[in-house]
Amino acid sequence: MTRLQPIPANVDNNENHDILVFLQDKSAHSDLVDVLVEVAAPLGDVQLYSSEPENYGHLVISTQDVVFAVVYGMSRVGFRLDKIFKARALESGGFDATEAGPGWVTFELFRTNYPAVDLPFWARKAYLIARGADPF
């Protein structure tokens, strides 16, 4: 597994303020961290940070100092999306996570009687949106 680093000051910025405050008291199950690390690998210029790298604190993934994906709890994965993809995510079984900031949607992994969440798809869309690239 990739060695995780603590969240640096340049990522603790105004754009990420809401999500980092939301995550402050949350940890993440090690299986979730491993899954999101794997999903982030092919994306390109990403940085993976943890609130507690040695104890599986919550995980954030950023690009260009913008946090676009997170994992926390036993089964929650979150992505920062634009309006179009947020609406699609909500229609696909995601949950509105405005308490984490505008644009955030979470997915509950390991839900019985629900299809598996397409994590590579949502991670790529969130990555492109965070970089200001066309997600289509």
N, CA, C and O atoms as a GROMACS GRO file, in nm:
protein
  544
    1MET      N    1   0.083  -0.118   0.000
    1MET     CA    2   0.000   0.000   0.000
    1MET      C    3   0.088   0.125   0.000
    1MET      O    4   0.199   0.125   0.053
    2THR      N    5   0.037   0.229  -0.059
    2THR     CA    6   0.105   0.358  -0.063
    2THR      C    7   0.123   0.412   0.078
    2THR      O    8   0.032   0.401   0.160
    3ARG      N    9   0.236   0.470   0.105
    3ARG     CA   10   0.259   0.533   0.235
    3ARG      C   11   0.182   0.664   0.239
    3ARG      O   12   0.204   0.752   0.156
    4LEU      N   13   0.094   0.676   0.335
    4LEU     CA   14   0.012   0.795   0.347
    4LEU      C   15   0.083   0.900   0.432
    4LEU      O   16   0.153   0.867   0.528
    5GLN      N   17   0.062   1.023   0.396
    5GLN     CA   18   0.120   1.136   0.467
    5GLN      C   19   0.010   1.213   0.539
    5GLN      O   20  -0.107   1.204   0.501
    6PRO      N   21   0.046   1.288   0.644
    6PRO     CA   22  -0.053   1.374   0.709
    6PRO      C   23  -0.098   1.485   0.613
    6PRO      O   24  -0.027   1.519   0.519
    7ILE      N   25  -0.215   1.540   0.638
    7ILE     CA   26  -0.269   1.647   0.554
    7ILE      C   27  -0.183   1.773   0.572
    7ILE      O   28  -0.170   1.823   0.684
    8PRO      N   29  -0.124   1.824   0.462
    8PRO     CA   30  -0.036   1.941   0.472
    8PRO      C   31  -0.113   2.072   0.473
    8PRO      O   32  -0.231   2.076   0.440
    9ALA      N   33  -0.046   2.178   0.510
    9ALA     CA   34  -0.107   2.310   0.521
    9ALA      C   35  -0.162   2.360   0.388
    9ALA      O   36  -0.266   2.426   0.386
   10ASN      N   37  -0.096   2.329   0.277
   10ASN     CA   38  -0.144   2.379   0.147
   10ASN      C   39  -0.278   2.316   0.106
   10ASN      O   40  -0.350   2.374   0.025
   11VAL      N   41  -0.312   2.201   0.160
   11VAL     CA   42  -0.441   2.138   0.131
   11VAL      C   43  -0.547   2.187   0.229
   11VAL      O   44  -0.667   2.182   0.201
   12ASP      N   45  -0.503   2.234   0.344
   12ASP     CA   46  -0.596   2.290   0.444
   12ASP      C   47  -0.622   2.436   0.405
   12ASP      O   48  -0.576   2.529   0.471
   13ASN      N   49  -0.698   2.453   0.297
   13ASN     CA   50  -0.722   2.586   0.241
   13ASN      C   51  -0.872   2.616   0.239
   13ASN      O   52  -0.953   2.533   0.280
   14ASN      N   53  -0.909   2.734   0.193
   14ASN     CA   54  -1.050   2.775   0.192
   14ASN      C   55  -1.139   2.682   0.112
   14ASN      O   56  -1.250   2.650   0.154
   15GLU      N   57  -1.091   2.637  -0.003
   15GLU     CA   58  -1.172   2.550  -0.088
   15GLU      C   59  -1.204   2.416  -0.020
   15GLU      O   60  -1.310   2.358  -0.045
   16ASN      N   61  -1.114   2.369   0.064
   16ASN     CA   62  -1.131   2.240   0.131
   16ASN      C   63  -1.181   2.253   0.274
   16ASN      O   64  -1.199   2.152   0.343
   17HIS      N   65  -1.204   2.374   0.320
   17HIS     CA   66  -1.238   2.397   0.460
   17HIS      C   67  -1.355   2.311   0.508
   17HIS      O   68  -1.343   2.243   0.609
   18ASP      N   69  -1.467   2.314   0.436
   18ASP     CA   70  -1.587   2.243   0.482
   18ASP      C   71  -1.564   2.093   0.494
   18ASP      O   72  -1.602   2.033   0.594
   19ILE      N   73  -1.502   2.033   0.394
   19ILE     CA   74  -1.482   1.888   0.399
   19ILE      C   75  -1.384   1.850   0.509
   19ILE      O   76  -1.402   1.748   0.576
   20LEU      N   77  -1.279   1.929   0.529
   20LEU     CA   78  -1.183   1.895   0.633
   20LEU      C   79  -1.243   1.911   0.773
   20LEU      O   80  -1.212   1.833   0.863
   21VAL      N   81  -1.327   2.012   0.792
   21VAL     CA   82  -1.397   2.027   0.921
   21VAL      C   83  -1.492   1.910   0.941
   21VAL      O   84  -1.498   1.854   1.051
   22PHE      N   85  -1.566   1.872   0.837
   22PHE     CA   86  -1.658   1.760   0.844
   22PHE      C   87  -1.586   1.632   0.885
   22PHE      O   88  -1.639   1.553   0.964
   23LEU      N   89  -1.468   1.610   0.833
   23LEU     CA   90  -1.393   1.487   0.858
   23LEU      C   91  -1.315   1.486   0.989
   23LEU      O   92  -1.262   1.382   1.029
   24GLN      N   93  -1.307   1.600   1.055
   24GLN     CA   94  -1.218   1.618   1.170
   24GLN      C   95  -1.219   1.503   1.271
   24GLN      O   96  -1.113   1.459   1.313
   25ASP      N   97  -1.334   1.454   1.309
   25ASP     CA   98  -1.342   1.352   1.414
   25ASP      C   99  -1.369   1.213   1.358
   25ASP      O  100  -1.411   1.124   1.432
   26LYS      N  101  -1.344   1.193   1.229
   26LYS     CA  102  -1.377   1.066   1.165
   26LYS      C  103  -1.252   0.986   1.132
   26LYS      O  104  -1.146   1.041   1.100
   27SER      N  105  -1.266   0.856   1.140
   27SER     CA  106  -1.161   0.765   1.098
   27SER      C  107  -1.214   0.685   0.979
   27SER      O  108  -1.327   0.706   0.935
   28ALA      N  109  -1.134   0.594   0.928
   28ALA     CA  110  -1.176   0.512   0.814
   28ALA      C  111  -1.131   0.368   0.833
   28ALA      O  112  -1.020   0.342   0.880
   29HIS      N  113  -1.217   0.277   0.798
   29HIS     CA  114  -1.182   0.135   0.802
   29HIS      C  115  -1.069   0.109   0.701
   29HIS      O  116  -1.070   0.165   0.592
   30SER      N  117  -0.975   0.027   0.739
   30SER     CA  118  -0.858   0.002   0.655
   30SER      C  119  -0.896  -0.052   0.517
   30SER      O  120  -0.828  -0.021   0.419
   31ASP      N  121  -1.002  -0.131   0.506
   31ASP     CA  122  -1.044  -0.183   0.376
   31ASP      C  123  -1.086  -0.069   0.283
   31ASP      O  124  -1.059  -0.074   0.163
   32LEU      N  125  -1.152   0.032   0.338
   32LEU     CA  126  -1.193   0.147   0.257
   32LEU      C  127  -1.072   0.224   0.206
   32LEU      O  128  -1.066   0.262   0.089
   33VAL      N  129  -0.977   0.246   0.294
   33VAL     CA  130  -0.856   0.317   0.256
   33VAL      C  131  -0.786   0.243   0.143
   33VAL      O  132  -0.746   0.303   0.044
   34ASP      N  133  -0.772   0.112   0.157
   34ASP     CA  134  -0.705   0.032   0.055
   34ASP      C  135  -0.778   0.040  -0.080
   34ASP      O  136  -0.714   0.050  -0.184
   35VAL      N  137  -0.912   0.036  -0.077
   35VAL     CA  138  -0.990   0.043  -0.200
   35VAL      C  139  -0.970   0.177  -0.270
   35VAL      O  140  -0.948   0.181  -0.391
   36LEU      N  141  -0.976   0.287  -0.195
   36LEU     CA  142  -0.963   0.418  -0.260
   36LEU      C  143  -0.820   0.444  -0.306
   36LEU      O  144  -0.800   0.511  -0.408
   37VAL      N  145  -0.722   0.393  -0.236
   37VAL     CA  146  -0.584   0.404  -0.283
   37VAL      C  147  -0.570   0.335  -0.418
   37VAL      O  148  -0.505   0.387  -0.509
   38GLU      N  149  -0.630   0.219  -0.430
   38GLU     CA  150  -0.624   0.144  -0.556
   38GLU      C  151  -0.696   0.218  -0.668
   38GLU      O  152  -0.646   0.224  -0.780
   39VAL      N  153  -0.812   0.276  -0.638
   39VAL     CA  154  -0.889   0.350  -0.738
   39VAL      C  155  -0.815   0.476  -0.784
   39VAL      O  156  -0.825   0.514  -0.900
   40ALA      N  157  -0.740   0.538  -0.695
   40ALA     CA  158  -0.669   0.662  -0.728
   40ALA      C  159  -0.544   0.638  -0.811
   40ALA      O  160  -0.497   0.729  -0.879
   41ALA      N  161  -0.490   0.519  -0.806
   41ALA     CA  162  -0.361   0.491  -0.870
   41ALA      C  163  -0.354   0.532  -1.018
   41ALA      O  164  -0.253   0.592  -1.056
   42PRO      N  165  -0.453   0.504  -1.101
   42PRO     CA  166  -0.440   0.540  -1.243
   42PRO      C  167  -0.477   0.684  -1.277
   42PRO      O  168  -0.471   0.722  -1.394
   43LEU      N  169  -0.514   0.764  -1.179
   43LEU     CA  170  -0.566   0.897  -1.211
   43LEU      C  171  -0.461   0.998  -1.254
   43LEU      O  172  -0.493   1.091  -1.328
   44GLY      N  173  -0.340   0.983  -1.213
   44GLY     CA  174  -0.237   1.080  -1.252
   44GLY      C  175  -0.187   1.159  -1.133
   44GLY      O  176  -0.140   1.102  -1.035
   45ASP      N  177  -0.197   1.289  -1.142
   45ASP     CA  178  -0.142   1.379  -1.041
   45ASP      C  179  -0.234   1.386  -0.919
   45ASP      O  180  -0.316   1.478  -0.907
   46VAL      N  181  -0.221   1.290  -0.830
   46VAL     CA  182  -0.301   1.289  -0.708
   46VAL      C  183  -0.210   1.277  -0.586
   46VAL      O  184  -0.100   1.222  -0.594
   47GLN      N  185  -0.259   1.328  -0.476
   47GLN     CA  186  -0.189   1.315  -0.349
   47GLN      C  187  -0.287   1.251  -0.250
   47GLN      O  188  -0.405   1.288  -0.245
   48LEU      N  189  -0.238   1.157  -0.173
   48LEU     CA  190  -0.320   1.088  -0.075
   48LEU      C  191  -0.271   1.126   0.064
   48LEU      O  192  -0.153   1.115   0.096
   49TYR      N  193  -0.365   1.170   0.146
   49TYR     CA  194  -0.331   1.214   0.280
   49TYR      C  195  -0.427   1.150   0.380
   49TYR      O  196  -0.541   1.119   0.348
   50SER      N  197  -0.379   1.133   0.500
   50SER     CA  198  -0.461   1.077   0.607
   50SER      C  199  -0.448   1.163   0.731
   50SER      O  200  -0.342   1.220   0.759
   51SER      N  201  -0.556   1.171   0.805
   51SER     CA  202  -0.552   1.246   0.931
   51SER      C  203  -0.461   1.176   1.031
   51SER      O  204  -0.398   1.243   1.114
   52GLU      N  205  -0.453   1.045   1.024
   52GLU     CA  206  -0.365   0.966   1.111
   52GLU      C  207  -0.308   0.852   1.028
   52GLU      O  208  -0.364   0.742   1.028
   53PRO      N  209  -0.199   0.875   0.956
   53PRO     CA  210  -0.147   0.775   0.864
   53PRO      C  211  -0.119   0.638   0.926
   53PRO      O  212  -0.134   0.536   0.859
   54GLU      N  213  -0.079   0.635   1.048
   54GLU     CA  214  -0.045   0.506   1.112
   54GLU      C  215  -0.167   0.435   1.169
   54GLU      O  216  -0.160   0.315   1.199
   55ASN      N  217  -0.279   0.506   1.184
   55ASN     CA  218  -0.397   0.448   1.249
   55ASN      C  219  -0.522   0.451   1.163
   55ASN      O  220  -0.634   0.448   1.215
   56TYR      N  221  -0.505   0.458   1.033
   56TYR     CA  222  -0.618   0.463   0.941
   56TYR      C  223  -0.720   0.570   0.978
   56TYR      O  224  -0.838   0.543   0.998
   57GLY      N  225  -0.671   0.692   0.986
   57GLY     CA  226  -0.762   0.805   0.997
   57GLY      C  227  -0.833   0.820   0.864
   57GLY      O  228  -0.805   0.746   0.770
   58HIS      N  229  -0.922   0.916   0.855
   58HIS     CA  230  -0.990   0.936   0.728
   58HIS      C  231  -0.887   0.965   0.619
   58HIS      O  232  -0.778   1.015   0.647
   59LEU      N  233  -0.922   0.933   0.496
   59LEU     CA  234  -0.832   0.952   0.382
   59LEU      C  235  -0.890   1.059   0.292
   59LEU      O  236  -1.010   1.060   0.264
   60VAL      N  237  -0.806   1.149   0.246
   60VAL     CA  238  -0.846   1.246   0.145
   60VAL      C  239  -0.752   1.232   0.026
   60VAL      O  240  -0.633   1.204   0.040
   61ILE      N  241  -0.809   1.253  -0.092
   61ILE     CA  242  -0.730   1.252  -0.214
   61ILE      C  243  -0.747   1.388  -0.279
   61ILE      O  244  -0.858   1.438  -0.294
   62SER      N  245  -0.635   1.447  -0.317
   62SER     CA  246  -0.640   1.580  -0.377
   62SER      C  247  -0.561   1.582  -0.507
   62SER      O  248  -0.479   1.495  -0.536
   63THR      N  249  -0.590   1.684  -0.584
   63THR     CA  250  -0.511   1.719  -0.701
   63THR      C  251  -0.507   1.871  -0.705
   63THR      O  252  -0.610   1.935  -0.684
   64GLN      N  253  -0.394   1.927  -0.733
   64GLN     CA  254  -0.377   2.072  -0.735
   64GLN      C  255  -0.435   2.137  -0.609
   64GLN      O  256  -0.499   2.242  -0.616
   65ASP      N  257  -0.412   2.074  -0.496
   65ASP     CA  258  -0.456   2.121  -0.362
   65ASP      C  259  -0.608   2.124  -0.344
   65ASP      O  260  -0.657   2.189  -0.253
   66VAL      N  261  -0.682   2.054  -0.430
   66VAL     CA  262  -0.828   2.044  -0.417
   66VAL      C  263  -0.863   1.901  -0.378
   66VAL      O  264  -0.834   1.807  -0.451
   67VAL      N  265  -0.927   1.885  -0.262
   67VAL     CA  266  -0.972   1.754  -0.219
   67VAL      C  267  -1.093   1.716  -0.304
   67VAL      O  268  -1.190   1.792  -0.312
   68PHE      N  269  -1.088   1.598  -0.366
   68PHE     CA  270  -1.198   1.555  -0.452
   68PHE      C  271  -1.256   1.420  -0.414
   68PHE      O  272  -1.362   1.382  -0.464
   69ALA      N  273  -1.190   1.346  -0.326
   69ALA     CA  274  -1.242   1.216  -0.283
   69ALA      C  275  -1.199   1.191  -0.139
   69ALA      O  276  -1.091   1.232  -0.097
   70VAL      N  277  -1.287   1.124  -0.064
   70VAL     CA  278  -1.259   1.093   0.076
   70VAL      C  279  -1.318   0.958   0.112
   70VAL      O  280  -1.412   0.911   0.047
   71VAL      N  281  -1.262   0.896   0.213
   71VAL     CA  282  -1.326   0.780   0.276
   71VAL      C  283  -1.327   0.803   0.426
   71VAL      O  284  -1.234   0.861   0.483
   72TYR      N  285  -1.435   0.756   0.488
   72TYR     CA  286  -1.446   0.767   0.634
   72TYR      C  287  -1.546   0.665   0.684
   72TYR      O  288  -1.630   0.615   0.609
   73GLY      N  289  -1.537   0.636   0.811
   73GLY     CA  290  -1.629   0.541   0.873
   73GLY      C  291  -1.602   0.399   0.826
   73GLY      O  292  -1.492   0.365   0.782
   74MET      N  293  -1.704   0.317   0.838
   74MET     CA  294  -1.693   0.176   0.801
   74MET      C  295  -1.722   0.152   0.653
   74MET      O  296  -1.683   0.049   0.597
   75SER      N  297  -1.790   0.248   0.587
   75SER     CA  298  -1.830   0.219   0.450
   75SER      C  299  -1.861   0.341   0.364
   75SER      O  300  -1.927   0.326   0.261
   76ARG      N  301  -1.818   0.458   0.402
   76ARG     CA  302  -1.852   0.580   0.328
   76ARG      C  303  -1.738   0.627   0.238
   76ARG      O  304  -1.624   0.641   0.282
   77VAL      N  305  -1.772   0.650   0.112
   77VAL     CA  306  -1.681   0.708   0.014
   77VAL      C  307  -1.749   0.833  -0.039
   77VAL      O  308  -1.866   0.829  -0.075
   78GLY      N  309  -1.676   0.945  -0.043
   78GLY     CA  310  -1.734   1.070  -0.090
   78GLY      C  311  -1.656   1.128  -0.206
   78GLY      O  312  -1.534   1.112  -0.216
   79PHE      N  313  -1.731   1.196  -0.296
   79PHE     CA  314  -1.671   1.261  -0.410
   79PHE      C  315  -1.727   1.402  -0.424
   79PHE      O  316  -1.846   1.424  -0.401
   80ARG      N  317  -1.641   1.496  -0.462
   80ARG     CA  318  -1.684   1.633  -0.491
   80ARG      C  319  -1.712   1.640  -0.641
   80ARG      O  320  -1.623   1.618  -0.723
   81LEU      N  321  -1.837   1.670  -0.675
   81LEU     CA  322  -1.880   1.668  -0.814
   81LEU      C  323  -1.944   1.800  -0.853
   81LEU      O  324  -1.980   1.881  -0.767
   82ASP      N  325  -1.958   1.823  -0.983
   82ASP     CA  326  -2.032   1.940  -1.029
   82ASP      C  327  -2.182   1.908  -1.024
   82ASP      O  328  -2.220   1.797  -0.988
   83LYS      N  329  -2.266   2.005  -1.060
   83LYS     CA  330  -2.411   1.987  -1.049
   83LYS      C  331  -2.462   1.870  -1.133
   83LYS      O  332  -2.547   1.793  -1.088
   84ILE      N  333  -2.412   1.858  -1.254
   84ILE     CA  334  -2.459   1.751  -1.344
   84ILE      C  335  -2.426   1.614  -1.287
   84ILE      O  336  -2.513   1.526  -1.280
   85PHE      N  337  -2.301   1.595  -1.248
   85PHE     CA  338  -2.262   1.463  -1.199
   85PHE      C  339  -2.312   1.437  -1.057
   85PHE      O  340  -2.332   1.321  -1.019
   86LYS      N  341  -2.334   1.541  -0.979
   86LYS     CA  342  -2.394   1.520  -0.848
   86LYS      C  343  -2.536   1.467  -0.865
   86LYS      O  344  -2.576   1.374  -0.795
   87ALA      N  345  -2.612   1.524  -0.957
   87ALA     CA  346  -2.748   1.477  -0.983
   87ALA      C  347  -2.746   1.331  -1.028
   87ALA      O  348  -2.828   1.251  -0.984
   88ARG      N  349  -2.652   1.296  -1.115
   88ARG     CA  350  -2.641   1.157  -1.161
   88ARG      C  351  -2.603   1.064  -1.047
   88ARG      O  352  -2.655   0.952  -1.037
   89ALA      N  353  -2.514   1.109  -0.963
   89ALA     CA  354  -2.473   1.027  -0.848
   89ALA      C  355  -2.591   1.002  -0.754
   89ALA      O  356  -2.609   0.891  -0.704
   90LEU      N  357  -2.670   1.105  -0.731
   90LEU     CA  358  -2.786   1.089  -0.644
   90LEU      C  359  -2.888   0.993  -0.705
   90LEU      O  360  -2.950   0.915  -0.634
   91GLU      N  361  -2.904   0.998  -0.836
   91GLU     CA  362  -2.994   0.905  -0.906
   91GLU      C  363  -2.939   0.762  -0.905
   91GLU      O  364  -3.014   0.667  -0.923
   92SER      N  365  -2.808   0.749  -0.885
   92SER     CA  366  -2.742   0.618  -0.888
   92SER      C  367  -2.727   0.556  -0.750
   92SER      O  368  -2.657   0.456  -0.734
   93GLY      N  369  -2.790   0.615  -0.650
   93GLY     CA  370  -2.783   0.557  -0.515
   93GLY      C  371  -2.692   0.632  -0.420
   93GLY      O  372  -2.671   0.587  -0.308
   94GLY      N  373  -2.638   0.746  -0.462
   94GLY     CA  374  -2.556   0.827  -0.373
   94GLY      C  375  -2.641   0.908  -0.278
   94GLY      O  376  -2.763   0.919  -0.296
   95PHE      N  377  -2.578   0.963  -0.178
   95PHE     CA  378  -2.644   1.044  -0.077
   95PHE      C  379  -2.590   1.186  -0.081
   95PHE      O  380  -2.469   1.206  -0.092
   96ASP      N  381  -2.677   1.283  -0.072
   96ASP     CA  382  -2.637   1.423  -0.068
   96ASP      C  383  -2.558   1.446   0.060
   96ASP      O  384  -2.606   1.412   0.169
   97ALA      N  385  -2.440   1.502   0.049
   97ALA     CA  386  -2.354   1.525   0.165
   97ALA      C  387  -2.319   1.672   0.177
   97ALA      O  388  -2.202   1.708   0.193
   98THR      N  389  -2.420   1.758   0.168
   98THR     CA  390  -2.394   1.902   0.175
   98THR      C  391  -2.333   1.943   0.308
   98THR      O  392  -2.271   2.049   0.317
   99GLU      N  393  -2.349   1.861   0.412
   99GLU     CA  394  -2.283   1.892   0.539
   99GLU      C  395  -2.131   1.887   0.526
   99GLU      O  396  -2.060   1.942   0.610
  100ALA      N  397  -2.082   1.823   0.421
  100ALA     CA  398  -1.939   1.817   0.394
  100ALA      C  399  -1.895   1.928   0.300
  100ALA      O  400  -1.776   1.946   0.275
  101GLY      N  401  -1.991   2.002   0.248
  101GLY     CA  402  -1.961   2.112   0.157
  101GLY      C  403  -2.039   2.097   0.028
  101GLY      O  404  -2.090   1.989  -0.002
  102PRO      N  405  -2.050   2.205  -0.048
  102PRO     CA  406  -2.124   2.200  -0.174
  102PRO      C  407  -2.063   2.099  -0.271
  102PRO      O  408  -1.941   2.089  -0.282
  103GLY      N  409  -2.146   2.027  -0.339
  103GLY     CA  410  -2.099   1.934  -0.440
  103GLY      C  411  -2.066   1.795  -0.390
  103GLY      O  412  -2.040   1.706  -0.471
  104TRP      N  413  -2.065   1.773  -0.261
  104TRP     CA  414  -2.024   1.642  -0.209
  104TRP      C  415  -2.139   1.542  -0.210
  104TRP      O  416  -2.252   1.573  -0.170
  105VAL      N  417  -2.106   1.423  -0.255
  105VAL     CA  418  -2.197   1.309  -0.257
  105VAL      C  419  -2.123   1.192  -0.192
  105VAL      O  420  -2.003   1.173  -0.216
  106THR      N  421  -2.193   1.116  -0.111
  106THR     CA  422  -2.131   0.996  -0.055
  106THR      C  423  -2.202   0.872  -0.107
  106THR      O  424  -2.320   0.875  -0.142
  107PHE      N  425  -2.128   0.765  -0.111
  107PHE     CA  426  -2.181   0.634  -0.144
  107PHE      C  427  -2.155   0.542  -0.026
  107PHE      O  428  -2.050   0.548   0.038
  108GLU      N  429  -2.250   0.459   0.001
  108GLU     CA  430  -2.238   0.357   0.106
  108GLU      C  431  -2.193   0.229   0.037
  108GLU      O  432  -2.268   0.171  -0.042
  109LEU      N  433  -2.073   0.185   0.066
  109LEU     CA  434  -2.027   0.058   0.010
  109LEU      C  435  -2.084  -0.057   0.092
  109LEU      O  436  -2.125  -0.039   0.206
  110PHE      N  437  -2.086  -0.171   0.034
  110PHE     CA  438  -2.128  -0.294   0.102
  110PHE      C  439  -2.277  -0.293   0.138
  110PHE      O  440  -2.316  -0.357   0.236
  111ARG      N  441  -2.360  -0.221   0.062
  111ARG     CA  442  -2.505  -0.223   0.086
  111ARG      C  443  -2.563  -0.350   0.025
  111ARG      O  444  -2.535  -0.383  -0.090
  112THR      N  445  -2.644  -0.419   0.102
  112THR     CA  446  -2.708  -0.538   0.048
  112THR      C  447  -2.821  -0.495  -0.046
  112THR      O  448  -2.884  -0.392  -0.026
  113ASN      N  449  -2.845  -0.576  -0.146
  113ASN     CA  450  -2.951  -0.554  -0.244
  113ASN      C  451  -2.933  -0.426  -0.326
  113ASN      O  452  -3.031  -0.372  -0.378
  114TYR      N  453  -2.810  -0.378  -0.337
  114TYR     CA  454  -2.779  -0.263  -0.422
  114TYR      C  455  -2.662  -0.302  -0.512
  114TYR      O  456  -2.576  -0.380  -0.472
  115PRO      N  457  -2.659  -0.249  -0.633
  115PRO     CA  458  -2.542  -0.278  -0.718
  115PRO      C  459  -2.416  -0.215  -0.659
  115PRO      O  460  -2.423  -0.117  -0.584
  116ALA      N  461  -2.303  -0.270  -0.694
  116ALA     CA  462  -2.176  -0.215  -0.646
  116ALA      C  463  -2.156  -0.075  -0.702
  116ALA      O  464  -2.196  -0.045  -0.814
  117VAL      N  465  -2.095   0.009  -0.623
  117VAL     CA  466  -2.065   0.147  -0.665
  117VAL      C  467  -1.948   0.142  -0.763
  117VAL      O  468  -1.849   0.073  -0.738
  118ASP      N  469  -1.959   0.214  -0.873
  118ASP     CA  470  -1.853   0.219  -0.973
  118ASP      C  471  -1.750   0.324  -0.929
  118ASP      O  472  -1.748   0.436  -0.979
  119LEU      N  473  -1.666   0.285  -0.836
  119LEU     CA  474  -1.569   0.377  -0.779
  119LEU      C  475  -1.472   0.436  -0.882
  119LEU      O  476  -1.444   0.556  -0.876
  120PRO      N  477  -1.419   0.357  -0.976
  120PRO     CA  478  -1.330   0.418  -1.076
  120PRO      C  479  -1.399   0.528  -1.157
  120PRO      O  480  -1.337   0.630  -1.187
  121PHE      N  481  -1.525   0.509  -1.192
  121PHE     CA  482  -1.600   0.609  -1.268
  121PHE      C  483  -1.612   0.738  -1.188
  121PHE      O  484  -1.577   0.845  -1.238
  122TRP      N  485  -1.661   0.729  -1.064
  122TRP     CA  486  -1.684   0.849  -0.983
  122TRP      C  487  -1.552   0.916  -0.946
  122TRP      O  488  -1.546   1.039  -0.942
  123ALA      N  489  -1.449   0.839  -0.919
  123ALA     CA  490  -1.319   0.898  -0.887
  123ALA      C  491  -1.264   0.976  -1.007
  123ALA      O  492  -1.211   1.085  -0.991
  124ARG      N  493  -1.277   0.920  -1.125
  124ARG     CA  494  -1.227   0.988  -1.245
  124ARG      C  495  -1.305   1.117  -1.271
  124ARG      O  496  -1.246   1.220  -1.304
  125LYS      N  497  -1.437   1.113  -1.256
  125LYS     CA  498  -1.518   1.233  -1.278
  125LYS      C  499  -1.479   1.340  -1.176
  125LYS      O  500  -1.459   1.456  -1.213
  126ALA      N  501  -1.468   1.304  -1.049
  126ALA     CA  502  -1.432   1.400  -0.945
  126ALA      C  503  -1.292   1.457  -0.969
  126ALA      O  504  -1.269   1.576  -0.947
  127TYR      N  505  -1.200   1.373  -1.013
  127TYR     CA  506  -1.063   1.416  -1.043
  127TYR      C  507  -1.062   1.520  -1.155
  127TYR      O  508  -0.998   1.624  -1.144
  128LEU      N  509  -1.133   1.490  -1.262
  128LEU     CA  510  -1.137   1.584  -1.376
  128LEU      C  511  -1.204   1.715  -1.338
  128LEU      O  512  -1.157   1.822  -1.378
  129ILE      N  513  -1.311   1.708  -1.260
  129ILE     CA  514  -1.381   1.830  -1.215
  129ILE      C  515  -1.288   1.913  -1.126
  129ILE      O  516  -1.281   2.035  -1.141
  130ALA      N  517  -1.217   1.848  -1.035
  130ALA     CA  518  -1.124   1.920  -0.946
  130ALA      C  519  -1.014   1.989  -1.023
  130ALA      O  520  -0.965   2.094  -0.981
  131ARG      N  521  -0.974   1.933  -1.134
  131ARG     CA  522  -0.868   1.991  -1.217
  131ARG      C  523  -0.922   2.094  -1.317
  131ARG      O  524  -0.845   2.156  -1.391
  132GLY      N  525  -1.053   2.113  -1.318
  132GLY     CA  526  -1.112   2.208  -1.412
  132GLY      C  527  -1.118   2.155  -1.553
  132GLY      O  528  -1.132   2.232  -1.648
  133ALA      N  529  -1.107   2.023  -1.569
  133ALA     CA  530  -1.112   1.961  -1.701
  133ALA      C  531  -1.255   1.918  -1.732
  133ALA      O  532  -1.339   1.907  -1.642
  134ASP      N  533  -1.282   1.894  -1.856
  134ASP     CA  534  -1.415   1.849  -1.900
  134ASP      C  535  -1.435   1.704  -1.854
  134ASP      O  536  -1.359   1.616  -1.894
  135PRO      N  537  -1.535   1.678  -1.770
  135PRO     CA  538  -1.556   1.542  -1.720
  135PRO      C  539  -1.628   1.451  -1.819
  135PRO      O  540  -1.648   1.332  -1.791
  136PHE      N  541  -1.666   1.504  -1.933
  136PHE     CA  542  -1.738   1.422  -2.032
  136PHE      C  543  -1.641   1.357  -2.119
  136PHE      O  544  -1.680   1.283  -2.209
   0.00000   0.00000   0.00000
